[in-house]
Amino acid sequence: MSLPSERQLLNFLNQEPEPVLRRDLAKAFNIKGEERRLFRTFLSDLTKQGKLTRKGKAYTSIRRKSSSTLTVLITDQEDNFFIGIPVTPLEEKTHEPIMIRDSAGQLNIGHKALVRLNDQKTEAPLVADLVRVIRATESKKMIGRFCALGDHGTLQSLSKKDRHEYPIAANHTMGARDGDIVEVTLEQHGKHRFSAKVVRLLNAADEKTLTPSDLAILEHDLPHAFSDEALKFASKASKPTLGTREDLRHLPLVTIDDKDARDFDDAVWATPDHCETNPGGWQICVAIADVSHYVKPGTALDKEARERGNSVYFPDQVVPMLPETLSNDLCSLKPDVDRACFAVFMTITKTGKLISHQFTRGLMKSAKRLTYHQTQEAIEGQKTDLSKEFIQKVIEPLYGAYNALKKGRHYRGVLELNIPEQKLVLDKKGHVTSIESRPRLSSHQLIEEFMVLANVASASTLDQATLLCMFRVHDQPAPEKVDVLRQFLKLMNIDFSKGQRISPKVFNALLKQVAGKPQEQAVNELVLRSQAQAIYTPDNIGHFGLGLARYAHFTSPIRRYADLLVHRALTHYLEKKPSKSFEYSLSEFAETGEHLSLTERRAAKAERQSKDRFVSQYLADKIDEVFEGRISGIGEIGLFILLTESGGDAFLPTRLLPHDYYFYNAKNQSLHGKRTKKTFQLGDIIKVRLIEANPLTGNIIVTLENTPRHPQKRSPSRKFSQKKKASKSFPKKKSAHNNKNS
C-alpha cells in the first residue's frame, strides 16, 4: 500500500483524542518494510510545514487543538442526556460538565468517549454529540460496610489497602442501615473522585454477625452454596461394593490427620521389601478416596466442583469443593467401614529411590484413624492407647519407609524452608482465645513424603503412557528476585555468587549459613518470595522446589479438582483405552489448568485475609499494648511488621516513624533517617505499640514503642537514588508477602 495523502493523515489525527505514536500511525495505514523510512520523512516534512506537532515519537494535528472534539468520562445520566467530565480539558472551562446526546444508545456510565461540542456558543451548560466510544469500562464492584449519614451514607471498603470512604447518595442506598454489609458499584468522576451505588444488601447489622470467614467468602465471591441438582446427585451416591475392584481390606491401612480433621482422604501402609535384589528396601501403599467413582464428568456436581477448583479452609469453617454427603462420608476413609479407593503400590530402595509402582482401584477398610501427635508419641515410646503389637506392625514400618524417603529427599535436594505456622484457637462462639505455634512433627513429614511419592508415580505413569496429565509445575526463580536476596545477603557478608547455577541445594546451603542468626527468618522469607508461583498445566517443566522432573497432584481429590482429573486419566490408563480416546483435549486441560491456578490463588488470599481479620479481632481490645515484632517487609510507605506472639501482619506507616526525612533503599531493603541516622533493616526485631486493630479490614497499625500517641507531621520518604524533590502523590502499596504453594 502507498503512503496516505496529507488529507487522509490529517483527518485521521483530527479524530484522535490524544497524540498518536509513529508506529501506531504506520500500523493504522498498513505501512511496512521500506515504506516506513519514507513515512518518517513524510511526517517530518509536515511537522516542518507547521501542519503537525511532534512530541517525542507521537504526532498530533495543529487543527485538532482548536477542534470542537474532546475526550470525556461519562459519570452520570439525566433524562435523555449523559453527563461527561472532560479528560482533555477545555481551554476556558476546564472541569465544566458536558451534556451528551447519544441517539444510537452506545453510552453507559464509566465509558470514555470522544464527543463533538455543539456549535451554538450560547448554550449553557455545554452540549455535545457522541462521535465514538473510546473505552467501555465496566463499573467496579466492591463489598463494604454502610455508614449512615442522615438520608445518605458512605462505604467503608473491606480491603485493608483501601482506606477511602465512598459517598452514597440517598437514592442509591437501597434502604441500607448503619453497619450493614453491602455490595456496591463504583462510578468514577474524574481522576480521584468516586461515588458508590448499593446493588445488594448482604447482611443487616441487627442480624447474625458475619464472621471474618463470611466476609472473605463475600469479598472473593467464593461459590459456597451447592445447587439443588448437585445436592440431589450427591445424595444418590451409595456405598461401594467389591465388584471388579481389588480387595484391599486385609491391609492395615491407617489415616493420619490433625485432631480436628473432618475428612480423611488418604491412608498409608508400609512393610519391608523381602526381595533379595532390593536389600533394605520397602513396599508402600498409598490409598486415596476414589472420588472419580462418584463425580462423573459433565454432571452438575462435576461442573460445580470445577468452578470451585478447591476447598477453602478457614479457622472456623470450610467451603468444600464437594457436598458433605461425599466429602465427610462416602469419600472419607473412616475406620472399620468399606470405602472405594484408588491405590498405588510402590517399591523403594533403602535410599528412597522409586523402582516400581502399580495403580489399582480397590475396596479398603481403614484399620485406625490416627492423629499426628498420637503417631509421634507412639514412635517416641510415649504412652498412648495404641497396643505394642500395633505400633510394631503398623507404625514402625511406616517410619522405616519414611527414613529411606528422607535419604532420597536429601539426595535430590528439596528446598527446606523454615517458616513458622500459627494456629488460631477458637471458642464455641468463634472468637480467638489464643494463637499457638503449629509444631513441625516427623509424623507430618512422613505423610508428606508418602504423598509426594504417590504424586511422582502418578505423573510418571501418565507421562510414559503419553496420556494428558495435569502437572503441578514450579518454575525456577526469576533472576531479578534472586538479585534482591543477593543484595540483602551482602549486608551480612554472605557471598551469593551471581554466576552459580541456582538450585534448591544452593538455597539450602544458604539457609544453613544463617540458621540461628537474627536474620534467619528474614532470609527464609526472602528465599520464599524469590520462588515462582506453582501452577497447574498439561505442559511439564518439572518442580523446582521439590527437585522433581515430573510431579502431579493425585492425593486429595476431595479438595482439589486437579487431583480428580489425574484420577480420571489414570482410570483411562488402567482400562487400557487408547490415549486418543481420552475425554479431554489438550486445550481443555490447558484452560482448566489456568482456571485451577486462579481458584487456588483466590482461596489462598481469602484464607489469609480471614486470618488477618481474626487476629485483628483478637487484638482489638489490646490497644496501646506493646508487642515484639520483626520487620518482614519495607517500602517507601512504611514497615511491615510480623508480630512475634500472634503472627499478625502489622503495618507501621512512615508518617509514624520519628520525625525525619527517610530514604528508602530497595537494594538493601532499608529505611534510613537523614537527620537521626536511624536505620530500619529487614529482619530487625523491634518493640511496637498497637494503635489500631480493625476486624472489618484486618488492618493492624502500630507505632514504635516510645513514639508519642499523636505523632508529628507525616515524615517524608523517598528512594535512595532519587535526587529530585519527592512527589506528593500517594505511592502504590507493595505486598510484603507472596505465599508459594507446592
N, C-alpha and C positions, 0 to 999 in steps of 0.2 A: 504493500500500500504506500502511496506517495504521502508527502508531508501535508498536514492540514493547511488550509488557507488562513490568512490572517484573520478573516472574519469568523471562521469556524472556531479558531482558538480563542478569540476574544469573547465570543458568545458563550463558549463553554465556561471560561473563567468568570464571566459576569453572573453566572448562575450558582457559582460555588460560594458558600458562606465564609470559607477560610482560604488562605493561600494554599496552593497545591504544589507538592514536590515534583521535581522534574521527572523522576522515574514514574510517578503516577500519571503524569500527563502523557508520557510515552506509552504507558500501558493503555490509557484511555483511547489513544488514536492508533493503537496496534503498530507502534514503531519499533523495529527490531534491527539487530545487526549494524551494518554500516550506516543506516539511516539515522541512528542515534547521534552520531557525530554531527551530521547535517542539522539535526533538530536542535542541538545545543547552540549551533551558530545562529539558527533562525530565532531562538529565544533571546540570544544576546543582542541581535540586531534590533528586535522590538523593544528591548529594555533601553538601548541607546537612543531610540527614537522617542522615548517617553511614553510608550503605549502600555508597557508592563512595569511593575515594580518587583524587584527581586530582594528577598531576604534569605540569605544562605542559599539553599537549593530549592526554595519554594518561590512560586510566582503568583502574582495577583494582578487583575486588570485595574488600570488607573480609573476607569469609568466606574468600577464597582464601588469605589469609595463614596461616590455621590449617588449611587443607585438607591432605589426605594426598597430594595430587598434586604432582609436581615434575618438572623437566626434567633429563634425564641424557644424557651422551655415552657411547655403547657402545664400550668399549675392549677387551673380551676375551670369550671364551666358555669355559665349563666345564660339562661334562656337558650337562644339559638347561637350563641357565641361561645368560643373557648377563650380563656384568658391566658396570655403568654407574657413571660418576662424576658426582655432582650438578653441574649447571651453575648452577642456582639453589640454593645451599647450604641444608642443614637447619640449624635454629637451634642445635642442640646437637652434632650430629655432622657438621660441615661437609664433610669430604672423605672420609667413610667410603664404601667401595664398596657398591653395592646389587646383589643378585641378582634378575634379572628373568625372569619366566615369559613365554614367547611361544608360546602354543598355536597361533596362526594362522601361524607361520613368516614373519613380516614383517620381523624384525630382522636386521641384519648389523653387523659391526664398522665403526665410523665413522659410524653413524647417530646422529641426535639424536632423542630420543623423550620423550613425556610418559608418566609411569608413576604408578600409584596404589599407595601403600605398604599392605602387609598390616596389618590391624587388631591382630594379635597383637603386643603391645609387647615380649613376652619373646623374640621371635625374634632370634638373632644368628648370622650377620650379617642386616642388613635385607633383607627380601624384598618385591618389588613385582610388580604385574601391568601389562602394556603397555596403555596407553589408546590411543595412536596414534603413528605415526612423524611427526615434525615435519619432518625433513630427512634425506634419504638421501644421504650423502656417500660417493662412491667413494674407495677407497684411492688415495693418490697414489703414482705410480711414480717411481723415481729410479735413476740409474746412479752407481756409485761404486766405490771400492777397499775391499776387505775387509781389516780389520786384526785379526789373530787375538789373542785374549786368553784363553789356556787353551782350554777347550772352547767358548767363545762368542767374541764379537767386536764390532767396531764398524764403521760405514760412514763413509768419508770421501767426501763428495759431489764430483762433478766440477765443480760450479758454483763459480766464483770468488766469488760473492756469499754462498755458504753455507759458513761455517766451523765449523758444528756437527758433532759426531760422534754418530751414532745407534746405540744399543745393539742388538745382535742376539743373541737367546737361543740357547742351544746346540741346541735342537730346530728352529731356523729358519735354520741356516747352509747347508743342502744340501751339506755337505761342503766348503765353500769353504776355501781355504788363504790364508795371509797373502800379500797382494799381488794376489790375484785381482780382476779387474774383474767386478762382479756387478750384476744388476738386482734391486731390492728394491721391496716395497710398504711404505709408511709408515702406521703407525697412530697416531692422536693420543690421548693420555691427559691430559686437561686442557688448559690454555691453551698451555703451552710445553713439554709433555713428549711425546716421540715414541719409538716403537720401530720397528725395521725387520725385515722378513722376506725372506730371499733367495728369489726365484722363478725366477732364471735365472743360470747361470754363463756369462759372456760370453768370458772369456779367462783361462786359468790362468797364474799367474806364471812357470812354467817353460816355457811355450810361446813362440811368436813374440811379441815385444814389440809391443804396439799403438802405432801412430804417433799423433801429435796429430790427424791426419785421421781415423783409425779411431775415436778417442774421440768426435770430433764427429759422425761417422756414427751411432754408437751412442746418443749423448746426445739427438740430434734425431730418432732413428728414421727416418733417411733411407732410402727404398727403394733398395737398391743391387744386388740380385740379380734378374735377369730370370727369369721363369718359362720352363719348357721350351717351352710353347706359343708364347710371344712370340719366343724364340730360333729356333724352328723356322720361324715365319712370316718372320722377317728373313732366314734363310738361303736361303729360296726366291726372294728378290729377284734379278733378272737384269739384265744390262747393258741400257741403253735403246737403242732403235732410233729412226730418224728418224720413221717413220710420218706422223702428221699434224702433227708438230712443225715449227716454223720452224728452218731450218738456219742456225745462228749460228757455225759452225765457221770461217768465214772472218775473223771479227773477232778482233783480237789482245787478247782479254780476259786480264787478269792478276789474280792474287790477291796481296794484300799483308797479311802477318801477322807475328806475333812469330817469332823464330828457332826457338823450341821448340814452336810450334803443331803440333797433330797432325791437326786437321781444318780444311778450308778451305771455308767455306760461302758466300763472296761473291767475285765477280770484277767488275772495272770496266774501262771503256774510255771514251775521250772523243776528240772531234775538233771542229775549228771548224765552226760553222754557216755555210754559204755562202749562205744565203738573204738576198736584198737587203733584206728588211724587218726583218732582225734583225742589224744590223751589230755585230760584236764578240761575238756570241752563241756558244753552244756546244751540241753534242749529246752526251749522256751515256747510257751503257748500264750498268745495274747488273744483273748476273745472279746469281741465288740458287739454291742446290741445290733441286731440286724434290722435297722430302721428301714432299709430299702424293701423289706418284705411287706411293710405296712404302707409306706408312702410311695405310691406309684406315679410315674411321670405323667404330667398333663392334668392330674386331678386338682380339685380346688385346694386340697391340703398341700399338694406339691407347690402350687403357684404361690400360696401364702408363705410357705417355708422359704422359697426362693426370694420373695420380696423382702422378708426379714433378714435373710442371709445368715443370721447367727442369733443365739440367745444373748441377752444383755443382763449382766449381773450387777445389782445394786446392793448396798448394805442391808436393806430391809425387804427387798423383793426381787423377783426375776421376771423379765419379759421373755418367755420361752419362744424358741423357734417352732416348736410343736405343741399341740394341746397337751394338758397334763394327763389325759387318758393314756397317751403314749409315753411322754417323757418321764412321768413319775410312776408309771405302772408297767404296761406291756413291754416297753423298751428299757426298763430299768432292771438291771441284773440283781434282783433281790435274792437273798439266800433261801435255799430249800424249795424253790419253785422253778418249773421248766421255763426256759426262755430261748427264743430263736437268737442265734448269734452268727457272726461272721468271724471266723478264727483263722489265725496264721500260726503254723508250727515252724519254728526257726532253730537252726543249729549254729552255734558259735564256737570258736576256738577258745582256748584258755586266755588269749589276749583280746577277746571280744570281736573277732572278725566273723562276719556273717558268711557262712559257707554253703548254706542251703535253706530254702524256705518253701512252704506249700500252703495255699489257701484252701479253705473249705467252709461250706455253710453247714452249721451244726445245731444241735439242741443240747443246751448245757443246764446245769443246776449249780449255782454258786454254793460253795461249801461254807463260806462265812463272810460276813460284812465286817471288815477291819477298818480301823482309823489309823491315820499316820502316827499319832502319838502311841497308840496301842502297839503297833508293829515295831516302832522304835524301842519302846520299853521291853518288848519281848526279846529282841535281838541283843539288847544290852544286858539281859539277865535280870531285869527288874521284875517285881511281882505283878502278874496280870491274871485275868480269868481264863487264859488260854492254857491248855494242857501241855505238858512237856513233850508228849508224843506229837502233837500238832505243830509245835514250834520246830521240832527236829525234822519232821517230814514235809512241812509246807513252807515255813518262813525261812529256815536256814538255807534250803536250796535256792530260794529267791535271791537271797543275799550273795550266795556263791556265784550265781549268774551275773548279778549286778557288779560284783567286784571284777569279773572278767570284762564286762562292758566298760567299766571305768578305765581300764587299761587302753581299750580301743579309743575311748574318748580323748584320753591324753595324747595318744599317738597321732591322731588325725588333727588335733589342735582345735578345740572348741572354745569360742570366746567365753571367758569366765569373768563375768561382771559381778561386782559386789554392790548391789543396790538394795538397801533395806526396804522391807514392805511393812506397811502399817495396817492393822486390822481394827475396825470400829466395832466396839461392843455396845449393843443397843438394849434398852429395857423393853418391856412389853408395850409401852406407848410409842416406841420408835425413836426415843431420844438417846443420844450418845451418852453413855455413862463413863466410858474410859476408852483410851486409844492405846493399843498394845502393839509391840513389835512382833511381826509374824516370824516364828522360828524357821530356820532352814535345816530340816532334818534329812538324814540319809534315806529315810523312807520316801520322802518327796522325790529325791534324786533317783531312787530305784524305779519308781513308776515312770518318771520322765525318760529314763534310759530305755525301758521296755517299750514305751510308746514311740520313741524316736526310731528304734529298731524296726518296729512294725510299719512305721511310715516309710522307711527306706525300702523295705521289702515290697510294699505296695507300688511305689514309684518304679522300682526296678522291674517288677513283673509287667506292668503296663508298658513301660518303655521298650522292653525286649520283645513284647508282643506287638509292637507298633500300634497300640490302641491309644486313643485320646486319653490324656491324663491331666487332671487339674493340679499342676505342680504348685508347690509352695516355694517360691524363689526369693532369694535375698542377695541383692547385687553388692558389689564391692563399694566401699565408702567413696564419696566424691572427694577429689583432691583438695578442693577449697575448704571442706570441713575438716579434713585431716590437718591442713595448714593452721587452722585456729588452735587445734590441740597442740601442734608443734610449737607455736609461738608461746603458749602458756607454759609448756614444759621448759622452755629456755629460762624462764624466771626461777625455776627450781634447779637449774644447772643440769638438766637431764637432756642428753642428746637424742633426738628422734630423727635420725638421718632421712633426708628428703629423697635420697636415691634408692633406699631399700624397698624391696617388694612388700607391700602391706598384706598381712595375713593375720588370722586370729592368734597364731603363736607369737607374732610380734607384739600385738596388743597385750597378750597375757604376760609376756616378759616385762613390759612396761608397768602393768598393774602390780606385779611383784615388787618392782623397784619402789613404788610409792606406798606399799602396804605399811600401815602403822604410822604414816606421816600425817600431819594436819590436813594436807591437801588430798588425801586418799579419795574421799568421796567426790571431790570436785573433779579429779581426773577420771574416775569411774563414770561420772555423768557426762563429761566431755567425750569420752570414748563412745558412750551410748548415743550421744547426739550426732557423732560423726557417722553413724551407721545409716545405711539406706533403709527405706521402708520395705518390709517384707510384703509381698503381694501374691495373688493367685493368678496364674496364667497357664495356658497349654504350651507356651514356649519356654523350654527349660534352659536356665542359665546356672543352675546349681544354687546351693545355700551357703553363702559366705560364712555366716555366724556359726553354723554347725559343722563347717568343713566337709560338706557333702556334695557329691556330684549330682545326685538325684534325690528328691525329697517331695513327699505329698502327704497331705493330712488324710488319715484313714480312721483314726481312733476316737472321734467324737461326733458321729453323725446325728446325735440327739440335738446338739447345739451348734453345729456348723454344716451349712449346706454343701460346702466344698467336699467334705468327707462323704456325704451321701452320693455325690457324683462319682467319686472314686469307687465306692461300693458297687454302683451300677456298672461301671466299666469292668470291675473285677468279676462281677456276675456274668457279664457278656463273655469274658475270657474263660471262666470255668465251664460255661455251656458250649465252649468250642465253636462259637459263631464267628464268621469272618469279620475282620475289623471294619470292612467297608459297610457292614450292615448295622453298625452301632447307631443308636437312635439320635445321636448328636453330631453336629458338624463342627469343624474347626472354628468357624466364625461364631457359632453359638457358644462354644466353650470360651472363646476369647471375650465375647461380650459379657458372659456370665462372670468370668474372672474379674473383669473391671468392676462389675456391679458388686461382687462379694468383697473386693478390696475396699470399696467405698462404704459398704454397710459395716465392715469391721472397724474402719476409722470412725464412723459415726457412733458406733457402740462404745468405742474406747473414750471418745470425747464426752459422751453422755455419762459414762461411769465416772470419769474424772471430775466432771462438773458436779455430779451428785455428791461425790465425796467432799469436794470443796465446800458445798453448802452444809453438809452435815458437820464438818469441822467448824465452820463459821457459827453454826447454831450452838455448838459445844462451847465456843469461846465467847459468845455474845455477852455472858454475864461475868467475864473476866477482864473487862475494860480497865486500863491503867495498870494491869499486872505486867511484870517483867518476865521475859522468856529468853532462853538461849536460842540462837538461830545461826544458820550457816548461809553465807552468800552463795546462792546457787545459780545466779544469773545477773548480768549487768548490762544496762543500756543507757542511752542518753537521758532517759526519763527517770531512772532510778535504779534501785537494787531489788532483786528478787530474793526473798529470804525463805529458806526451808526451816520451819520451827522444829527444833530437835525433839521435843516431847510429843507433840501432836502430829507431826508430819504435815502440818498445814503449810500451804504456799502463801506466804505473805508478801506484801509489796511495800517498799519504803521509797516514796517519791523523792526526787532530787530536791524539791522545794522544802522538804522537812529535814534535810541534812543541815549541819551547822552552816551559818551564813557565810558563803564564799562563792567563788566562781569555779565551777568544776569542769575539768577536761575529761572527756570520755576517750579512752584508748582501746579501740576494738581489738588490736593485736594482743595486747597484754591483759585484756578483759579487766579493766580497772577504771575507777573514777579518781581523779587527783585534784585536790583543792589548791588553787593558785596561791592564796594568801596563807592558809593554815598548813599547807603541805600535807594535809591528811589524805591518805590513800586508802581506798576500799578495793580489795582484791578478791577475785573469785576464790571461794573456798575459805575465806576468813570466818572465824567464829566471833560473833558479836552479841551483845545484850540489847534487846529491843523492848520497847513498851507498846502494848496493844492500845490503839486509839479508835479502831473501827472493826467490827465484825458483822457483816451483812448477810444473814441467812438467805435472803432472796437472791442475791447475785453470787454469793460465795466470796465476796471481796473481804480480804483481811489486810488492813492497813496498819503499819507500825511506824514508830519513830525510834531513834536511838534512846537508850535508857535515860540519859541525862539531858535530853533536849527539852526545852520549855514546852508546856502544854499547848501554847499558842505561838507557833514559830513566826520568825520574821518573814519578810517578803520572799517570794519564790527565788530560790537560788538558781541562777542560770547555769547551764552546762553546754558544752559544745564538743565536737570531735577534736581529738588531739591534733590532727593535721590541719584543722580549719583556721585560716588566718583572718577571714572577714568577720564582720560583726554577726553574731548568732541570729538566726531567723526567729521572728516572733510567732511563726505558725506552730501549731501543735504537732509534735513529732509522732510518727506512727508507733504504736506499741509493738514490741517484739516478744514473741513467745520464748519463755525461758526453758521450756521442756519439749521434748519430742520423743514420745514413747515409741519404742520399736517392738514389734511382736515377732516371735519366731514362727 
